[in-house]
Amino acid sequence: MQRATSIAVSAVSAAPLRGTIAIDCAGSVATFEIDEELAHRLCSDLERLLTQVPRRTSAARSG
């Protein structure tokens, strides 16, 4: 699995809403075009990630 080092989001068009996401990984950049529906799904997924409660390890539970 590659580690993303930076991410840039840019608008391409307002009507219909379209944009690009550029993900920099170890010196190479992958660019993707997204529409409004995908942008909303990405936002929901990131919100879910950011609001995760850290899982307790078995060592933390027993100590």
All heavy atoms as TSV, in Angstrom:
chain	resi	resn	atom	element	x	y	z
A	1	MET	N	N	0.841	-1.169	0.000
A	1	MET	CA	C	0.000	0.000	0.000
A	1	MET	C	C	0.888	1.235	0.000
A	1	MET	O	O	1.827	1.327	0.778
A	1	MET	CB	C	-0.899	-0.003	1.237
A	1	MET	CG	C	-1.821	1.176	1.278
A	1	MET	SD	S	-2.926	1.225	2.707
A	1	MET	CE	C	-3.759	-0.310	2.583
A	2	GLN	N	N	0.600	2.182	-0.871
A	2	GLN	CA	C	1.367	3.423	-0.917
A	2	GLN	C	C	0.814	4.423	0.085
A	2	GLN	O	O	-0.373	4.405	0.406
A	2	GLN	CB	C	1.310	4.025	-2.317
A	2	GLN	CG	C	2.038	3.213	-3.338
A	2	GLN	CD	C	2.129	3.952	-4.658
A	2	GLN	OE1	O	1.905	5.145	-4.739
A	2	GLN	NE2	N	2.466	3.224	-5.698
A	3	ARG	N	N	1.679	5.290	0.550
A	3	ARG	CA	C	1.263	6.334	1.495
A	3	ARG	C	C	1.109	7.648	0.742
A	3	ARG	O	O	2.031	8.088	0.054
A	3	ARG	CB	C	2.299	6.467	2.595
A	3	ARG	CG	C	1.940	7.522	3.587
A	3	ARG	CD	C	2.984	7.633	4.676
A	3	ARG	NE	N	2.302	8.069	5.868
A	3	ARG	CZ	C	2.286	7.431	7.004
A	3	ARG	NH1	N	2.955	6.323	7.137
A	3	ARG	NH2	N	1.626	7.906	8.022
A	4	ALA	N	N	-0.057	8.278	0.867
A	4	ALA	CA	C	-0.289	9.577	0.244
A	4	ALA	C	C	0.474	10.634	1.028
A	4	ALA	O	O	0.445	10.654	2.255
A	4	ALA	CB	C	-1.777	9.896	0.239
A	5	THR	N	N	1.181	11.511	0.309
A	5	THR	CA	C	1.939	12.566	0.973
A	5	THR	C	C	1.229	13.912	0.901
A	5	THR	O	O	1.479	14.782	1.714
A	5	THR	CB	C	3.355	12.692	0.384
A	5	THR	OG1	O	3.254	12.904	-1.024
A	5	THR	CG2	C	4.157	11.425	0.643
A	6	SER	N	N	0.360	14.083	-0.087
A	6	SER	CA	C	-0.470	15.281	-0.158
A	6	SER	C	C	-1.650	15.020	-1.083
A	6	SER	O	O	-1.591	14.145	-1.949
A	6	SER	CB	C	0.317	16.505	-0.627
A	6	SER	OG	O	0.656	16.377	-1.984
A	7	ILE	N	N	-2.704	15.789	-0.875
A	7	ILE	CA	C	-3.917	15.672	-1.685
A	7	ILE	C	C	-4.392	17.078	-2.014
A	7	ILE	O	O	-4.440	17.944	-1.143
A	7	ILE	CB	C	-5.025	14.911	-0.934
A	7	ILE	CG1	C	-4.563	13.481	-0.626
A	7	ILE	CG2	C	-6.319	14.889	-1.741
A	7	ILE	CD1	C	-5.514	12.695	0.230
A	8	ALA	N	N	-4.723	17.302	-3.276
A	8	ALA	CA	C	-5.245	18.597	-3.710
A	8	ALA	C	C	-6.590	18.376	-4.397
A	8	ALA	O	O	-6.750	17.440	-5.183
A	8	ALA	CB	C	-4.279	19.272	-4.675
A	9	VAL	N	N	-7.544	19.235	-4.091
A	9	VAL	CA	C	-8.873	19.169	-4.695
A	9	VAL	C	C	-9.113	20.485	-5.425
A	9	VAL	O	O	-8.893	21.565	-4.864
A	9	VAL	CB	C	-9.967	18.955	-3.623
A	9	VAL	CG1	C	-11.347	18.899	-4.248
A	9	VAL	CG2	C	-9.690	17.691	-2.827
A	10	SER	N	N	-9.550	20.388	-6.682
A	10	SER	CA	C	-9.801	21.587	-7.487
A	10	SER	C	C	-11.142	21.468	-8.190
A	10	SER	O	O	-11.541	20.376	-8.600
A	10	SER	CB	C	-8.716	21.754	-8.555
A	10	SER	OG	O	-7.453	21.850	-7.967
A	11	ALA	N	N	-11.817	22.600	-8.346
A	11	ALA	CA	C	-13.065	22.635	-9.109
A	11	ALA	C	C	-12.746	22.742	-10.592
A	11	ALA	O	O	-11.821	23.447	-10.986
A	11	ALA	CB	C	-13.912	23.821	-8.680
A	12	VAL	N	N	-13.497	22.010	-11.399
A	12	VAL	CA	C	-13.352	22.071	-12.853
A	12	VAL	C	C	-14.534	22.820	-13.443
A	12	VAL	O	O	-14.375	23.651	-14.327
A	12	VAL	CB	C	-13.271	20.648	-13.452
A	12	VAL	CG1	C	-13.310	20.679	-14.966
A	12	VAL	CG2	C	-12.028	19.936	-12.962
A	13	SER	N	N	-15.734	22.540	-12.913
A	13	SER	CA	C	-16.960	23.115	-13.449
A	13	SER	C	C	-17.977	23.246	-12.326
A	13	SER	O	O	-18.053	22.385	-11.448
A	13	SER	CB	C	-17.491	22.192	-14.552
A	13	SER	OG	O	-18.842	22.408	-14.813
A	14	ALA	N	N	-18.783	24.316	-12.366
A	14	ALA	CA	C	-19.813	24.516	-11.350
A	14	ALA	C	C	-21.159	23.934	-11.776
A	14	ALA	O	O	-21.977	23.561	-10.934
A	14	ALA	CB	C	-19.964	25.995	-11.032
A	15	ALA	N	N	-21.420	23.872	-13.061
A	15	ALA	CA	C	-22.707	23.359	-13.543
A	15	ALA	C	C	-22.473	22.511	-14.781
A	15	ALA	O	O	-22.250	23.070	-15.854
A	15	ALA	CB	C	-23.660	24.505	-13.845
A	16	PRO	N	N	-22.477	21.221	-14.709
A	16	PRO	CA	C	-22.619	20.426	-13.483
A	16	PRO	C	C	-21.326	20.449	-12.666
A	16	PRO	O	O	-20.241	20.658	-13.210
A	16	PRO	CB	C	-22.882	19.007	-14.002
A	16	PRO	CG	C	-22.183	18.960	-15.320
A	16	PRO	CD	C	-22.297	20.368	-15.887
A	17	LEU	N	N	-21.490	20.234	-11.364
A	17	LEU	CA	C	-20.344	20.271	-10.468
A	17	LEU	C	C	-19.401	19.107	-10.769
A	17	LEU	O	O	-19.796	17.950	-10.754
A	17	LEU	CB	C	-20.799	20.204	-9.014
A	17	LEU	CG	C	-19.705	20.343	-7.962
A	17	LEU	CD1	C	-18.977	21.672	-8.111
A	17	LEU	CD2	C	-20.268	20.208	-6.573
A	18	ARG	N	N	-18.161	19.463	-11.090
A	18	ARG	CA	C	-17.108	18.476	-11.333
A	18	ARG	C	C	-15.815	19.029	-10.766
A	18	ARG	O	O	-15.635	20.238	-10.683
A	18	ARG	CB	C	-16.907	18.212	-12.831
A	18	ARG	CG	C	-18.036	17.478	-13.498
A	18	ARG	CD	C	-17.781	17.213	-14.968
A	18	ARG	NE	N	-17.435	18.449	-15.667
A	18	ARG	CZ	C	-16.389	18.589	-16.478
A	18	ARG	NH1	N	-15.585	17.595	-16.711
A	18	ARG	NH2	N	-16.149	19.734	-17.069
A	19	GLY	N	N	-14.946	18.136	-10.375
A	19	GLY	CA	C	-13.664	18.565	-9.843
A	19	GLY	C	C	-12.619	17.501	-10.057
A	19	GLY	O	O	-12.889	16.448	-10.643
A	20	THR	N	N	-11.417	17.785	-9.588
A	20	THR	CA	C	-10.340	16.806	-9.647
A	20	THR	C	C	-9.737	16.636	-8.262
A	20	THR	O	O	-9.730	17.566	-7.448
A	20	THR	CB	C	-9.216	17.216	-10.619
A	20	THR	OG1	O	-8.672	18.460	-10.204
A	20	THR	CG2	C	-9.710	17.307	-12.043
A	21	ILE	N	N	-9.244	15.446	-8.032
A	21	ILE	CA	C	-8.483	15.135	-6.833
A	21	ILE	C	C	-7.123	14.648	-7.314
A	21	ILE	O	O	-7.053	13.716	-8.123
A	21	ILE	CB	C	-9.163	14.050	-5.987
A	21	ILE	CG1	C	-10.501	14.545	-5.453
A	21	ILE	CG2	C	-8.260	13.626	-4.832
A	21	ILE	CD1	C	-11.250	13.506	-4.653
A	22	ALA	N	N	-6.066	15.277	-6.843
A	22	ALA	CA	C	-4.701	14.855	-7.177
A	22	ALA	C	C	-4.062	14.322	-5.903
A	22	ALA	O	O	-3.993	15.026	-4.895
A	22	ALA	CB	C	-3.903	16.018	-7.739
A	23	ILE	N	N	-3.617	13.074	-5.948
A	23	ILE	CA	C	-3.014	12.423	-4.786
A	23	ILE	C	C	-1.543	12.163	-5.089
A	23	ILE	O	O	-1.216	11.447	-6.034
A	23	ILE	CB	C	-3.739	11.107	-4.455
A	23	ILE	CG1	C	-5.228	11.378	-4.210
A	23	ILE	CG2	C	-3.096	10.435	-3.236
A	23	ILE	CD1	C	-6.059	10.122	-4.054
A	24	ASP	N	N	-0.673	12.771	-4.292
A	24	ASP	CA	C	0.777	12.620	-4.449
A	24	ASP	C	C	1.238	11.450	-3.586
A	24	ASP	O	O	0.985	11.421	-2.376
A	24	ASP	CB	C	1.472	13.906	-4.018
A	24	ASP	CG	C	2.956	13.922	-4.364
A	24	ASP	OD1	O	3.466	12.913	-4.864
A	24	ASP	OD2	O	3.586	14.967	-4.126
A	25	CYS	N	N	1.890	10.485	-4.221
A	25	CYS	CA	C	2.405	9.298	-3.532
A	25	CYS	C	C	3.834	9.052	-3.975
A	25	CYS	O	O	4.063	8.684	-5.135
A	25	CYS	CB	C	1.582	8.059	-3.873
A	25	CYS	SG	S	-0.131	8.137	-3.399
A	26	ALA	N	N	4.768	9.251	-3.076
A	26	ALA	CA	C	6.175	8.926	-3.325
A	26	ALA	C	C	6.684	9.445	-4.666
A	26	ALA	O	O	7.267	8.716	-5.457
A	26	ALA	CB	C	6.379	7.419	-3.229
A	27	GLY	N	N	6.427	10.706	-4.955
A	27	GLY	CA	C	6.963	11.314	-6.160
A	27	GLY	C	C	6.113	11.180	-7.403
A	27	GLY	O	O	6.446	11.753	-8.434
A	28	SER	N	N	5.019	10.426	-7.363
A	28	SER	CA	C	4.123	10.361	-8.516
A	28	SER	C	C	2.756	10.889	-8.095
A	28	SER	O	O	2.380	10.820	-6.926
A	28	SER	CB	C	4.002	8.921	-9.032
A	28	SER	OG	O	3.387	8.106	-8.061
A	29	VAL	N	N	2.044	11.445	-9.056
A	29	VAL	CA	C	0.736	12.030	-8.762
A	29	VAL	C	C	-0.323	11.319	-9.591
A	29	VAL	O	O	-0.191	11.187	-10.807
A	29	VAL	CB	C	0.716	13.549	-9.078
A	29	VAL	CG1	C	-0.658	14.132	-8.820
A	29	VAL	CG2	C	1.770	14.274	-8.263
A	30	ALA	N	N	-1.379	10.859	-8.914
A	30	ALA	CA	C	-2.531	10.270	-9.589
A	30	ALA	C	C	-3.657	11.295	-9.528
A	30	ALA	O	O	-3.964	11.817	-8.455
A	30	ALA	CB	C	-2.951	8.976	-8.911
A	31	THR	N	N	-4.234	11.624	-10.674
A	31	THR	CA	C	-5.296	12.626	-10.735
A	31	THR	C	C	-6.587	11.958	-11.180
A	31	THR	O	O	-6.600	11.189	-12.141
A	31	THR	CB	C	-4.924	13.756	-11.714
A	31	THR	OG1	O	-3.674	14.324	-11.287
A	31	THR	CG2	C	-5.973	14.856	-11.716
A	32	PHE	N	N	-7.678	12.268	-10.463
A	32	PHE	CA	C	-8.980	11.676	-10.733
A	32	PHE	C	C	-10.016	12.776	-10.893
A	32	PHE	O	O	-10.001	13.764	-10.157
A	32	PHE	CB	C	-9.418	10.771	-9.577
A	32	PHE	CG	C	-8.421	9.706	-9.241
A	32	PHE	CD1	C	-7.446	9.933	-8.290
A	32	PHE	CD2	C	-8.457	8.490	-9.888
A	32	PHE	CE1	C	-6.522	8.951	-7.971
A	32	PHE	CE2	C	-7.525	7.499	-9.588
A	32	PHE	CZ	C	-6.559	7.737	-8.621
A	33	GLU	N	N	-10.922	12.607	-11.844
A	33	GLU	CA	C	-12.041	13.530	-11.979
A	33	GLU	C	C	-13.216	12.961	-11.193
A	33	GLU	O	O	-13.478	11.752	-11.247
A	33	GLU	CB	C	-12.440	13.711	-13.440
A	33	GLU	CG	C	-13.522	14.781	-13.586
A	33	GLU	CD	C	-13.819	15.137	-15.030
A	33	GLU	OE1	O	-12.863	15.434	-15.771
A	33	GLU	OE2	O	-14.998	15.120	-15.398
A	34	ILE	N	N	-13.896	13.818	-10.432
A	34	ILE	CA	C	-15.051	13.377	-9.655
A	34	ILE	C	C	-16.240	14.287	-9.954
A	34	ILE	O	O	-16.075	15.436	-10.346
A	34	ILE	CB	C	-14.761	13.362	-8.140
A	34	ILE	CG1	C	-14.417	14.759	-7.618
A	34	ILE	CG2	C	-13.644	12.384	-7.813
A	34	ILE	CD1	C	-14.350	14.840	-6.101
A	35	ASP	N	N	-17.438	13.732	-9.753
A	35	ASP	CA	C	-18.658	14.525	-9.893
A	35	ASP	C	C	-19.219	14.810	-8.497
A	35	ASP	O	O	-18.646	14.402	-7.479
A	35	ASP	CB	C	-19.675	13.807	-10.784
A	35	ASP	CG	C	-20.109	12.454	-10.231
A	35	ASP	OD1	O	-19.798	12.107	-9.069
A	35	ASP	OD2	O	-20.794	11.725	-10.983
A	36	GLU	N	N	-20.333	15.503	-8.451
A	36	GLU	CA	C	-20.918	15.898	-7.166
A	36	GLU	C	C	-21.287	14.695	-6.309
A	36	GLU	O	O	-21.048	14.676	-5.101
A	36	GLU	CB	C	-22.144	16.769	-7.407
A	36	GLU	CG	C	-22.758	17.296	-6.129
A	36	GLU	CD	C	-23.880	18.285	-6.379
A	36	GLU	OE1	O	-24.280	18.479	-7.541
A	36	GLU	OE2	O	-24.366	18.868	-5.403
A	37	GLU	N	N	-21.846	13.664	-6.929
A	37	GLU	CA	C	-22.248	12.469	-6.176
A	37	GLU	C	C	-21.048	11.806	-5.513
A	37	GLU	O	O	-21.081	11.466	-4.327
A	37	GLU	CB	C	-22.941	11.469	-7.102
A	37	GLU	CG	C	-23.385	10.202	-6.391
A	37	GLU	CD	C	-24.002	9.193	-7.335
A	37	GLU	OE1	O	-24.489	9.563	-8.411
A	37	GLU	OE2	O	-23.968	8.007	-6.974
A	38	LEU	N	N	-19.975	11.652	-6.254
A	38	LEU	CA	C	-18.770	11.039	-5.694
A	38	LEU	C	C	-18.152	11.934	-4.615
A	38	LEU	O	O	-17.668	11.435	-3.595
A	38	LEU	CB	C	-17.752	10.743	-6.793
A	38	LEU	CG	C	-16.507	9.969	-6.368
A	38	LEU	CD1	C	-16.866	8.663	-5.674
A	38	LEU	CD2	C	-15.632	9.703	-7.572
A	39	ALA	N	N	-18.202	13.240	-4.808
A	39	ALA	CA	C	-17.667	14.166	-3.798
A	39	ALA	C	C	-18.425	14.019	-2.479
A	39	ALA	O	O	-17.816	13.997	-1.402
A	39	ALA	CB	C	-17.741	15.605	-4.303
A	40	HIS	N	N	-19.752	13.884	-2.547
A	40	HIS	CA	C	-20.550	13.698	-1.330
A	40	HIS	C	C	-20.233	12.365	-0.659
A	40	HIS	O	O	-20.133	12.297	0.568
A	40	HIS	CB	C	-22.045	13.789	-1.636
A	40	HIS	CG	C	-22.530	15.187	-1.797
A	40	HIS	ND1	N	-22.630	16.078	-0.750
A	40	HIS	CD2	C	-22.936	15.858	-2.891
A	40	HIS	CE1	C	-23.076	17.236	-1.182
A	40	HIS	NE2	N	-23.264	17.139	-2.493
A	41	ARG	N	N	-20.061	11.304	-1.445
A	41	ARG	CA	C	-19.720	9.998	-0.862
A	41	ARG	C	C	-18.351	10.049	-0.196
A	41	ARG	O	O	-18.157	9.509	0.890
A	41	ARG	CB	C	-19.754	8.906	-1.923
A	41	ARG	CG	C	-21.156	8.551	-2.339
A	41	ARG	CD	C	-21.227	7.270	-3.139
A	41	ARG	NE	N	-20.109	7.093	-4.050
A	41	ARG	CZ	C	-20.225	6.717	-5.306
A	41	ARG	NH1	N	-21.393	6.468	-5.826
A	41	ARG	NH2	N	-19.146	6.565	-6.054
A	42	LEU	N	N	-17.394	10.705	-0.860
A	42	LEU	CA	C	-16.061	10.845	-0.284
A	42	LEU	C	C	-16.124	11.622	1.029
A	42	LEU	O	O	-15.498	11.241	2.029
A	42	LEU	CB	C	-15.124	11.539	-1.273
A	42	LEU	CG	C	-13.700	11.799	-0.810
A	42	LEU	CD1	C	-12.997	10.500	-0.448
A	42	LEU	CD2	C	-12.924	12.542	-1.883
A	43	CYS	N	N	-16.893	12.689	1.037
A	43	CYS	CA	C	-17.046	13.501	2.245
A	43	CYS	C	C	-17.634	12.671	3.390
A	43	CYS	O	O	-17.144	12.707	4.516
A	43	CYS	CB	C	-17.934	14.705	1.935
A	43	CYS	SG	S	-18.060	15.887	3.268
A	44	SER	N	N	-18.656	11.881	3.094
A	44	SER	CA	C	-19.273	11.020	4.110
A	44	SER	C	C	-18.285	9.986	4.629
A	44	SER	O	O	-18.203	9.738	5.833
A	44	SER	CB	C	-20.498	10.306	3.535
A	44	SER	OG	O	-21.497	11.228	3.212
A	45	ASP	N	N	-17.523	9.378	3.734
A	45	ASP	CA	C	-16.542	8.379	4.142
A	45	ASP	C	C	-15.447	8.996	5.007
A	45	ASP	O	O	-15.017	8.405	6.002
A	45	ASP	CB	C	-15.917	7.691	2.933
A	45	ASP	CG	C	-16.884	6.763	2.224
A	45	ASP	OD1	O	-17.961	6.455	2.779
A	45	ASP	OD2	O	-16.568	6.354	1.087
A	46	LEU	N	N	-14.976	10.194	4.642
A	46	LEU	CA	C	-13.949	10.862	5.439
A	46	LEU	C	C	-14.496	11.267	6.810
A	46	LEU	O	O	-13.793	11.147	7.823
A	46	LEU	CB	C	-13.395	12.081	4.706
A	46	LEU	CG	C	-12.506	11.764	3.507
A	46	LEU	CD1	C	-12.192	13.038	2.732
A	46	LEU	CD2	C	-11.233	11.065	3.938
A	47	GLU	N	N	-15.734	11.726	6.853
A	47	GLU	CA	C	-16.358	12.088	8.134
A	47	GLU	C	C	-16.452	10.857	9.039
A	47	GLU	O	O	-16.167	10.923	10.235
A	47	GLU	CB	C	-17.747	12.681	7.900
A	47	GLU	CG	C	-18.434	13.144	9.167
A	47	GLU	CD	C	-17.760	14.338	9.811
A	47	GLU	OE1	O	-17.100	15.121	9.111
A	47	GLU	OE2	O	-17.906	14.504	11.043
A	48	ARG	N	N	-16.831	9.726	8.463
A	48	ARG	CA	C	-16.918	8.479	9.230
A	48	ARG	C	C	-15.531	8.095	9.764
A	48	ARG	O	O	-15.388	7.706	10.914
A	48	ARG	CB	C	-17.498	7.372	8.348
A	48	ARG	CG	C	-17.943	6.158	9.080
A	48	ARG	CD	C	-18.744	5.151	8.266
A	48	ARG	NE	N	-18.602	5.170	6.825
A	48	ARG	CZ	C	-19.472	5.739	5.972
A	48	ARG	NH1	N	-20.542	6.347	6.425
A	48	ARG	NH2	N	-19.270	5.684	4.674
A	49	LEU	N	N	-14.501	8.240	8.937
A	49	LEU	CA	C	-13.131	7.946	9.369
A	49	LEU	C	C	-12.711	8.869	10.514
A	49	LEU	O	O	-12.158	8.421	11.520
A	49	LEU	CB	C	-12.160	8.103	8.195
A	49	LEU	CG	C	-10.675	8.019	8.539
A	49	LEU	CD1	C	-10.308	6.607	8.971
A	49	LEU	CD2	C	-9.836	8.469	7.376
A	50	LEU	N	N	-12.993	10.152	10.368
A	50	LEU	CA	C	-12.544	11.135	11.357
A	50	LEU	C	C	-13.280	11.039	12.686
A	50	LEU	O	O	-12.792	11.539	13.699
A	50	LEU	CB	C	-12.690	12.545	10.786
A	50	LEU	CG	C	-11.716	12.860	9.648
A	50	LEU	CD1	C	-12.097	14.170	8.977
A	50	LEU	CD2	C	-10.286	12.899	10.150
A	51	THR	N	N	-14.439	10.414	12.698
A	51	THR	CA	C	-15.210	10.322	13.941
A	51	THR	C	C	-15.144	8.932	14.559
A	51	THR	O	O	-15.894	8.632	15.484
A	51	THR	CB	C	-16.677	10.717	13.703
A	51	THR	OG1	O	-17.248	9.861	12.701
A	51	THR	CG2	C	-16.786	12.166	13.284
A	52	GLN	N	N	-14.231	8.091	14.070
A	52	GLN	CA	C	-14.054	6.749	14.639
A	52	GLN	C	C	-13.533	6.867	16.067
A	52	GLN	O	O	-12.668	7.683	16.359
A	52	GLN	CB	C	-13.026	5.946	13.836
A	52	GLN	CG	C	-13.487	5.537	12.480
A	52	GLN	CD	C	-14.484	4.397	12.543
A	52	GLN	OE1	O	-14.301	3.449	13.280
A	52	GLN	NE2	N	-15.528	4.509	11.758
A	53	VAL	N	N	-14.051	6.009	16.927
A	53	VAL	CA	C	-13.523	5.903	18.281
A	53	VAL	C	C	-12.385	4.888	18.209
A	53	VAL	O	O	-12.566	3.790	17.687
A	53	VAL	CB	C	-14.614	5.420	19.261
A	53	VAL	CG1	C	-14.032	5.189	20.642
A	53	VAL	CG2	C	-15.757	6.421	19.290
A	54	PRO	N	N	-11.181	5.270	18.681
A	54	PRO	CA	C	-10.065	4.323	18.600
A	54	PRO	C	C	-10.414	3.007	19.291
A	54	PRO	O	O	-11.017	3.003	20.366
A	54	PRO	CB	C	-8.930	5.035	19.340
A	54	PRO	CG	C	-9.300	6.470	19.324
A	54	PRO	CD	C	-10.809	6.514	19.302
A	55	ARG	N	N	-10.060	1.895	18.652
A	55	ARG	CA	C	-10.296	0.592	19.245
A	55	ARG	C	C	-9.303	0.364	20.360
A	55	ARG	O	O	-8.143	0.727	20.251
A	55	ARG	CB	C	-10.141	-0.511	18.192
A	55	ARG	CG	C	-11.217	-0.479	17.173
A	55	ARG	CD	C	-11.062	-1.667	16.284
A	55	ARG	NE	N	-12.097	-1.654	15.280
A	55	ARG	CZ	C	-12.234	-2.588	14.366
A	55	ARG	NH1	N	-11.398	-3.594	14.319
A	55	ARG	NH2	N	-13.208	-2.526	13.497
A	56	ARG	N	N	-9.766	-0.270	21.397
A	56	ARG	CA	C	-8.873	-0.622	22.503
A	56	ARG	C	C	-8.177	-1.927	22.177
A	56	ARG	O	O	-8.788	-2.841	21.657
A	56	ARG	CB	C	-9.668	-0.792	23.798
A	56	ARG	CG	C	-10.435	0.450	24.179
A	56	ARG	CD	C	-11.335	0.144	25.322
A	56	ARG	NE	N	-10.857	0.890	26.459
A	56	ARG	CZ	C	-11.179	0.609	27.715
A	56	ARG	NH1	N	-11.968	-0.389	27.998
A	56	ARG	NH2	N	-10.709	1.352	28.675
A	57	THR	N	N	-6.903	-1.988	22.469
A	57	THR	CA	C	-6.168	-3.248	22.272
A	57	THR	C	C	-6.400	-4.129	23.486
A	57	THR	O	O	-6.792	-3.646	24.557
A	57	THR	CB	C	-4.661	-2.989	22.082
A	57	THR	OG1	O	-4.155	-2.420	23.281
A	57	THR	CG2	C	-4.409	-2.078	20.897
A	58	SER	N	N	-6.127	-5.402	23.369
A	58	SER	CA	C	-6.308	-6.317	24.513
A	58	SER	C	C	-5.405	-5.910	25.668
A	58	SER	O	O	-5.770	-6.057	26.820
A	58	SER	CB	C	-6.060	-7.767	24.091
A	58	SER	OG	O	-4.767	-7.901	23.562
A	59	ALA	N	N	-4.212	-5.376	25.390
A	59	ALA	CA	C	-3.313	-4.937	26.464
A	59	ALA	C	C	-3.902	-3.758	27.222
A	59	ALA	O	O	-3.786	-3.658	28.426
A	59	ALA	CB	C	-1.950	-4.564	25.876
A	60	ALA	N	N	-4.575	-2.848	26.490
A	60	ALA	CA	C	-5.171	-1.671	27.142
A	60	ALA	C	C	-6.349	-2.095	28.023
A	60	ALA	O	O	-6.594	-1.511	29.066
A	60	ALA	CB	C	-5.620	-0.656	26.108
A	61	ARG	N	N	-7.099	-3.121	27.615
A	61	ARG	CA	C	-8.254	-3.567	28.391
A	61	ARG	C	C	-7.822	-4.275	29.670
A	61	ARG	O	O	-8.458	-4.145	30.696
A	61	ARG	CB	C	-9.107	-4.515	27.553
A	61	ARG	CG	C	-10.073	-3.763	26.677
A	61	ARG	CD	C	-10.982	-4.708	25.970
A	61	ARG	NE	N	-10.554	-4.652	24.572
A	61	ARG	CZ	C	-10.509	-5.670	23.762
A	61	ARG	NH1	N	-10.868	-6.850	24.134
A	61	ARG	NH2	N	-10.107	-5.531	22.535
A	62	SER	N	N	-6.742	-5.020	29.594
A	62	SER	CA	C	-6.337	-5.781	30.769
A	62	SER	C	C	-5.505	-4.972	31.751
A	62	SER	O	O	-5.277	-5.390	32.862
A	62	SER	CB	C	-5.558	-7.037	30.338
A	62	SER	OG	O	-4.365	-6.650	29.678
A	63	GLY	N	N	-5.058	-3.777	31.335
A	63	GLY	CA	C	-4.169	-2.986	32.178
A	63	GLY	C	C	-4.836	-1.895	32.825
A	63	GLY	O	O	-5.281	-1.451	33.717
